[in-house]
Amino acid sequence: MTQGKIAEWVKSIIIALVLALFIRAFFVQAYKIPSGSMIPTLLVGDYLLVNKIVFGIRNPIKDDFLYRWKMPERQEIVVFTYPVDKKLDFIKRVIGLPGDTVEIVNKKVFVNGKPLKEPYVQYTDKEVYPKEISPRDNFGPVKVPEGQIFVLGDNRDQSYDSRFWGFVPLHSLKGKALIIYFSWDSENGGIRFKRLGKLIN
């Protein structure tokens, strides 16, 4: 191989890497689901593509937006920087938007005084805790502050979410979950073919 061909080959690799990093920083990123907090919508071992530009252009260095043009919608599934530990990304469902009043009464979610229809929710524990013991089943009412959102997991009895650690700043949003492109069932050691290509909502 001549020196000119080597230089051309190296140049092509560098360009490909720069493009990949650019796309990852601003447009689309892959995420793996590590926990069961979003069951049954998302399973442990699901690999997602996340639209990073849906809410605005993010600053690739700081946990913030260079420019934000869209608010998340209620019941969208979003990825965000975990407010308690900014080294971690979480994925949950948006329940309360800025100005909304959120309340949970005996596991049932109310937004602005109206029951929220949640066909995606799974309950695994028949026990109902009073709010004095735990915020899991009875919570609020709380008003979502400006610039914040309230999020919950679909696996409601097994999710660590806004009931426990509070609101998510809008500037911490990283994107909206789009599609499952791969799903590995570690318990059975195989691909979950029925989940491949599934749109997330």
Buried (B, 14 or more C-beta within 10 A) or exposed (E): EEEEEEEEEEEEEEEEEEEEEEEEBBBEBEBEBEBBBBBEBBBBBBBBBBBBBBBBBBEEEEBBBEEBEEBBEBBBBBBBBBBEEEEEBBBBBBBBBBEBBBBBBEBEBBBBEEEBEBEBBBEEEEEEBEBEEBBBBBBBEBBBEEEBBBBBBBBBBBBBBBBEEBBBBBBBBBBBBBBBBBBBBEEEEEEBEEBBEBEBE
